[in-house]
Amino acid sequence: MANEQGAPDKIPPNQPNPVILGPGLSALGEEAYVEAATATPAVVSAATAAGNADGAANPREPKQGDSAASYFAEVPGTATALKDAYAKSPMSPADAAEGVTSGPELLRRLSLIGGAHLTPATPVIDPRADHPGLQLTGRIISASLCIPYKVAHQAGQDWELSPRAGTSALFDSFAHLASDRSPWNHTLVAWTGEVEEIVTKRAPLQPVSANGVNTVPTAPLPVSKASAPIPVDLSHSQAQNPVEGIVVSSADRERLERQLKSSKYGTILPIWATAESDEPSDEILLQDQSRWRRYAERELYPLLHYKQNGPSDGRSERKWWTDYMRLNRLFADRIAKIYQAGDIVWIHDYHLFLLPNLLRQRIPNIFIGFFLHSPFPSSEYMRCLAKRKEVLTGVLGANMIGFQTYSYSRHFSSCCTRVLGFESNSAGVDAYGAHVAVDVFATGIDAQNVQKAAFGSPDIERVVANIKKLYAGKKIIVGRDRLDSVRGVAQKLQAFEAFLEKYPHWRDQVVLIQVTSPTSMEEQKEDPENKIGSQVSSLVSTINGRFGSLSFTPVQYYPQYISQLEYFSLLRVADVGLITSVRDGMNTTSLEYVLCQQGNHGPLILSEFSGTAAMLTSAIHINPWDTTGVAAAIDQALSMSEDEKLKRHDVAYKHVTSNTVSMWSQHYVNRLLTNLSSFDQSIATPALDRASVLKQYRKAKKRLFMFDYDGTLTPIVKDPQAAIPSDRVLRNIKSLAADPRNAVWIISGRDQAFLDEWMGHIPELGLSAEHGCFIRKPKSDDWENLAAQFDMAWQKDVMDVFQYYTERTQGSFIERKRVALTWHYRRADPEYGLFQSKECRKHLENTVMKKYDVEVMAGKANLEVRPTFVNKGFIVTRLLNEYGRGPGEAPEFIFCSGDDFTDEDMFRSLRHSDLPQEHIFSVTVGASSKQTLASWHLLEPADKDLVIPFEDLFLRPANKDEGERDVMFGVEKLKSLAKRVWKVEFEEFETFDDDDTNIHNRILRDAEAKGYGVIAAIAYNIEQILGLVKAATKARTPLIIQLFPWAIEANVPISTRLDHAHIMVNMSHYEKEVNLSKTKALVEYCNARRIATEAEPGRIEGREDGIMDTAGLEDCMSTPEEVEQFVATGVDALVPAFGNVHGEYAPAGPRLDLEVRFAQIRSNVNGQVRLALHGTTRFKPDLMKACVKAGMSKIDVNRLVLGDYYKNLYANAGKLPHTQLIADGIEKVVDVTVRWMEICGSAGQARAYWGGYSGRVIKLDH
């Protein structure tokens, strides 16, 4: 594989790796293998004891100085016997057959020929050759919850790395992508997992009795489901449980990254998950490390497995959700830093549901694949999740989403339709204007390594023989599961009891060996009474009491870890494999069982709810809830003929060996590339450039506006009659149309009656109804029927078809217009309504469309039939002709906006027009990835309020309220005044239209455009006001004074603002949802009165004047999504929470996230509002400059500039004359304020603002 993009070179053969390598961390399954030094090897205790009696050395007895036997390791001192077996492996089938004495022995030898018979060698093909248009770099960046190693820390020393249990098939896929067999360079981004402390003293193995008593081990509990899901002991020195409060220095972190830089998995980049809001500098403190798993394991994992949690007040869930978001953002930060255009990002599992969308927001054209390794429930369960929309929206940021089975993919598509309202089918989901592919990829295992582990060591042959000897004459049923409610251990035992009861001839002839893992610490917190473990133990006791004897125990139950040697030995000696999981994604035990049964051909009984059931069609499928059915299946398996066993085994074996994990990886990536090429979404529609719009708008003397109605002026709602325009929309449209330079048209699919009712009172407004069938020109009450000459006989046929489907689709209805007919199904069941619409469309195409010149248009949850020649594009072309095309006649500014497929006709007409394209602004409402002919896009706000921000773009303020003082000046008098008062020439004055008469907004727009910050100082008395004004005059800088309703005049631009009196919308003490709702209502009130507003997204915990260091800082901070919601309210300025900035600080001082969180917020805002900074009390100059540079245009200050004033007042009150005290105080304010104005870069930026076209200087009181 070519070494490109800085990928690490492959590791030379026979070269020790700085991390543990080996042929096998692959072989051990979804629930893979966990080391536990104190685990009891009780399963084969009697067997190994019998072997010792024959003089053989106990294979479980470690010799002094030896490392634990494990086929995972390739470092010195590990798996010596296994390596010898590899060295002696036959090189050809002929060599394998030489001296063979039995069929099983031949199969064992054939399994060691390097796997040539398992996975045919194929040449490495560079995928870039097949997809040149994607411009791939040849690098895959994988994102998984944890790195493949458990890490143990000792300050100043190399990290101790040991194989991580839980997702071995996934780790195998990483190893394949990084191998010489893969054309890719591979980088893995993953969390370190819970960091543990090294224990230098080895924990001794527990003694085991040979009398059949199974001793429960005293090994440390695993910390989570993922960290110890399977009962396997690697006999490796075990680190202690995660210690709270581990301090890790930057040197130690760099040391681990060096150790992980070149592994068999490629380059591994660890994520350091901490609660800090900014990047760690030297030392980080790792506390409560399992917090990063809690939301995924306590909320998502149960729900994905069809388990609902009990009622809760939601407090814990909110904390878990905050940590979940934080972890996903950390992943996004790390990937964004290393990403290069053309990389592929492959994200794995439910711990990272939010990551695809986070990356998509930052890098719109990124290639993202997502694979879910767990089940996905039906929409009835998924709808119970409080954060269902966030989770679904997060994963829909991917280009392709993969699932284990078709049913899981179907459930996902259904959820997207039912919860989010997106159209979907078996191929994918149409979300935000883009197609997200949904596909099925059955995961496999590394068959070659499993067979080497199961047949490649003399030790395993000895253990197999001893187990057979121990249970001679008995049929052995083997089960291996994690002890939780979804693995079906209780159901298995109940079925086995029923089997012994129903088929008495099998009593004393069959033994069930059931191995389960101990409950993890996290699971103990969820189930402190260990109800599942108690139920299983009770069932075991009941069965053994009813059907056992002094000489025989029918259920051998081992709630403990076992070694991989014992595990594969059990799979080999089993006569039946019994898997009764009530829900799981991929069950690798079933696949490993098939490989281990090469000589025995034991049947596999597999739950139909397992993710591998669809793969292993030859297994005996059972419903674990059907106790009698499972009992019958056990009898069927035990009674099966050898021929049938062989036939079933051959089918399963061929599937497992041909659908390996490497083939799964190749298949997934190839399908992703095919989808990326098929659905080219690399060209994103840019966000509307408001500066360009305003510039052209102001230059133009003739303007044309064309707006769609539904989804553009009003939100999409279930009841079309409820989509009425708000007062704000009507005011805006009326103001636009009142300007004689503007021609404003509403081009809608609505009928004449609706448009007349809601828009007809605006005489200057032009209307087009029914997608262009009717038009009503401005200042006219008459409608022109453009389809008057068209034969309407088709309407009866269409009505008959629509009526047929209306009667059969509950919630649907027909809208009959004068020309067009529309069938709505928005109120119907989303999936059934969509299905019926497709059937209805086929019916119309095969009947009506063949007889008449009509077309069927699919809108948002509707079908419309209309004459072919009529569409919105025809109306646009007509308007362009009527308003003139020649020089000096054509409009110099054209703004056209719409949101759905029918509006593309308008965009097409504009694109094909011969007018200068720089004069045309065609805008679609939706995501940038939406497929459209429009040149620009605007995001649809979450609250579905007014989509097109007319006020910000075009509208001039209404007339000033009565009582406002307007002073009229002639131009010459104004020039004279400028020279006399401001000491500057008139050319320095900057003119602006009436839409900028709110000086507060104008000041901030100029600051943002020129990259400086404006001091917004709070004043409590008149001398402070005088000092601030004097400082602004001295520094020639704009100033914002924040005070209670006082008004002053000054000779520099001054904006006074009501602080904490509802104009600065301080609702940050409320929950975020309440804050947004109240802000929206108040902003609408203020905007109608031309009052500038400022809001605080985020939540302030504790004192309003600051956040304590102990507060949940992450939960308080603003997310980019929340900021977008506040922007949609129409607010003028935002104070995003991107750290602990708000006023008072605890000893830790200011902690800001400028580079990531604030940068993302500013990107999402995209110039729509100004950004303000609160709480600068303890700022240093460098920090202030950094904030201004990052984009803060309004800097709120209080004690930062008033501190010296108060010191002077406290020191000299009663000592100096009152007038001198005031004068000195003013000078203190002046000196400090001027200094900070210079630091913020506003010095010398003062301008006079005047009404350019009317000659008015307008003094504002808001």
Stockholm file with secondary structure:
# STOCKHOLM 1.0

chainA/1-1262         MANEQGAPDKIPPNQPNPVILGPGLSALGEEAYVEAATATPAVVSAATAAGNADGAANPREPKQGDSAASYFAEVPGTATALKDAYAKSPMSPADAAEGVTSGPELLRRLSLIGGAHLTPATPVIDPRADHPGLQLTGRIISASLCIPYKVAHQAGQDWELSPRAGTSALFDSFAHLASDRSPWNHTLVAWTGEVEEIVTKRAPLQPVSANGVNTVPTAPLPVSKASAPIPVDLSHSQAQNPVEGIVVSSADRERLERQLKSSKYGTILPIWATAESDEPSDEILLQDQSRWRRYAERELYPLLHYKQNGPSDGRSERKWWTDYMRLNRLFADRIAKIYQAGDIVWIHDYHLFLLPNLLRQRIPNIFIGFFLHSPFPSSEYMRCLAKRKEVLTGVLGANMIGFQTYSYSRHFSSCCTRVLGFESNSAGVDAYGAHVAVDVFATGIDAQNVQKAAFGSPDIERVVANIKKLYAGKKIIVGRDRLDSVRGVAQKLQAFEAFLEKYPHWRDQVVLIQVTSPTSMEEQKEDPENKIGSQVSSLVSTINGRFGSLSFTPVQYYPQYISQLEYFSLLRVADVGLITSVRDGMNTTSLEYVLCQQGNHGPLILSEFSGTAAMLTSAIHINPWDTTGVAAAIDQALSMSEDEKLKRHDVAYKHVTSNTVSMWSQHYVNRLLTNLSSFDQSIATPALDRASVLKQYRKAKKRLFMFDYDGTLTPIVKDPQAAIPSDRVLRNIKSLAADPRNAVWIISGRDQAFLDEWMGHIPELGLSAEHGCFIRKPKSDDWENLAAQFDMAWQKDVMDVFQYYTERTQGSFIERKRVALTWHYRRADPEYGLFQSKECRKHLENTVMKKYDVEVMAGKANLEVRPTFVNKGFIVTRLLNEYGRGPGEAPEFIFCSGDDFTDEDMFRSLRHSDLPQEHIFSVTVGASSKQTLASWHLLEPADKDLVIPFEDLFLRPANKDEGERDVMFGVEKLKSLAKRVWKVEFEEFETFDDDDTNIHNRILRDAEAKGYGVIAAIAYNIEQILGLVKAATKARTPLIIQLFPWAIEANVPISTRLDHAHIMVNMSHYEKEVNLSKTKALVEYCNARRIATEAEPGRIEGREDGIMDTAGLEDCMSTPEEVEQFVATGVDALVPAFGNVHGEYAPAGPRLDLEVRFAQIRSNVNGQVRLALHGTTRFKPDLMKACVKAGMSKIDVNRLVLGDYYKNLYANAGKLPHTQLIADGIEKVVDVTVRWMEICGSAGQARAYWGGYSGRVIKLDH
#=GR chainA/1-1262 SS CCCCTTCCCCCCTTCCCSSCCCSCTTTTCTTCCCCCTTCCCCTTHHHHHHHHHTTCCCTTCCCTTCCCCCTTCCSTTSCHHHHHHHHTCCSSHHHHHTTCCSHHHHHHHHTTSTTTTTSCCCCCCCGGGTCGGGCCCSEEEEEEEECSEEEEECTTSCCEEEECCSCHHHHHHHHHHTSTTSSSEEEEEEECCSCEECCCSCCCCCCCCSSSCCCCCCCCCCSSTTTSCSCCCCCCCCCCSCCTTEEEEHHHHHHHHHHHSSBTTBEEEEECCCSCSSCCCSEEEECSTTHHHHIIIIIIHHHHTTCCCCCCCSHHHHHHHHHHHHHHHHHHHHHHHHCCTTCEEEEESGGGTTHHHHHHHHCTTCEEEEECCSCCCCHHHHTTCTTHHHHHHHHTTSSEEEESSHHHHHHHHHHHHHHHCCEEETTEEEETTEEEEEEECCCCCCHHHHHHHHHSCHHHHHHHHHHHHHTTTCEEEEEEEESSTTTTHHHHHHHHHHHHHHCGGGTTTEEEEEEEECCCHHHHHHCTTCHHHHHHHHHHHHHHHHHCCSSCCSEEEEESCCCHHHHHHHHHHCSEEEECCSSCSCCHHHHHHHHHTTTTCCCEEEETTSTTTTTCTTSEEECTTCHHHHHHHHHHHHHCCHHHHHHHHHHHHHHHHHSCHHHHHHHHHHHHHHHHHHSCCCSCCCBCCHHHHHHHHHHCSSEEEEECSBTTTBCCCSSGGGCCCCHHHHHHHHHHHHSTTEEEEEECSSCHHHHHHHHTTCTTEEEEEGGGTEEECTTCCCCEETTTTSCCTHHHHHHHHHHHHHHTSTTCEEEECSSCEEEECTTSCHHHHHHHHHHHHHHHHHTHHHHSSEEEEEETTEEEEEETTCCHHHHHHHHHHHTCCSTTTSCSEEEEEECSGGGHHHHHHHHHSSSCGGGEEEEEESCTTSCCSCSEEECCCTTCCCSSCHHHHTCCCCCCCTTCCEEECCHHHHHHHIIIIICSCGGGCEEECGGGCCHHHHHHHHHHHHTCCEEEEECCSHHHHHHHHHHHHHHTCCEEEEESSCCCCCSSCEEEEETTSSSEECCTTSCHHHHHHHHHHHHHHHHTTTCCCEECCSCCCSCTTEECTTSCHHHHSCCHHHHHHHHHTTCSEECCCCBSCSSEECTTCCCBCIIIIIHHHHHHHTTSSEEEECCCTTCCHHHHHHHHHHTCCEEEESHHHHHHHHHHHHHHTTTSCHHHHHHHHHHHHHHHHHHHHHHHTCTTCCCCEEETTTTEEECCCC
#=GC SS_cons          CCCCTTCCCCCCTTCCCSSCCCSCTTTTCTTCCCCCTTCCCCTTHHHHHHHHHTTCCCTTCCCTTCCCCCTTCCSTTSCHHHHHHHHTCCSSHHHHHTTCCSHHHHHHHHTTSTTTTTSCCCCCCCGGGTCGGGCCCSEEEEEEEECSEEEEECTTSCCEEEECCSCHHHHHHHHHHTSTTSSSEEEEEEECCSCEECCCSCCCCCCCCSSSCCCCCCCCCCSSTTTSCSCCCCCCCCCCSCCTTEEEEHHHHHHHHHHHSSBTTBEEEEECCCSCSSCCCSEEEECSTTHHHHIIIIIIHHHHTTCCCCCCCSHHHHHHHHHHHHHHHHHHHHHHHHCCTTCEEEEESGGGTTHHHHHHHHCTTCEEEEECCSCCCCHHHHTTCTTHHHHHHHHTTSSEEEESSHHHHHHHHHHHHHHHCCEEETTEEEETTEEEEEEECCCCCCHHHHHHHHHSCHHHHHHHHHHHHHTTTCEEEEEEEESSTTTTHHHHHHHHHHHHHHCGGGTTTEEEEEEEECCCHHHHHHCTTCHHHHHHHHHHHHHHHHHCCSSCCSEEEEESCCCHHHHHHHHHHCSEEEECCSSCSCCHHHHHHHHHTTTTCCCEEEETTSTTTTTCTTSEEECTTCHHHHHHHHHHHHHCCHHHHHHHHHHHHHHHHHSCHHHHHHHHHHHHHHHHHHSCCCSCCCBCCHHHHHHHHHHCSSEEEEECSBTTTBCCCSSGGGCCCCHHHHHHHHHHHHSTTEEEEEECSSCHHHHHHHHTTCTTEEEEEGGGTEEECTTCCCCEETTTTSCCTHHHHHHHHHHHHHHTSTTCEEEECSSCEEEECTTSCHHHHHHHHHHHHHHHHHTHHHHSSEEEEEETTEEEEEETTCCHHHHHHHHHHHTCCSTTTSCSEEEEEECSGGGHHHHHHHHHSSSCGGGEEEEEESCTTSCCSCSEEECCCTTCCCSSCHHHHTCCCCCCCTTCCEEECCHHHHHHHIIIIICSCGGGCEEECGGGCCHHHHHHHHHHHHTCCEEEEECCSHHHHHHHHHHHHHHTCCEEEEESSCCCCCSSCEEEEETTSSSEECCTTSCHHHHHHHHHHHHHHHHTTTCCCEECCSCCCSCTTEECTTSCHHHHSCCHHHHHHHHHTTCSEECCCCBSCSSEECTTCCCBCIIIIIHHHHHHHTTSSEEEECCCTTCCHHHHHHHHHHTCCEEEESHHHHHHHHHHHHHHTTTSCHHHHHHHHHHHHHHHHHHHHHHHTCTTCCCCEEETTTTEEECCCC
//
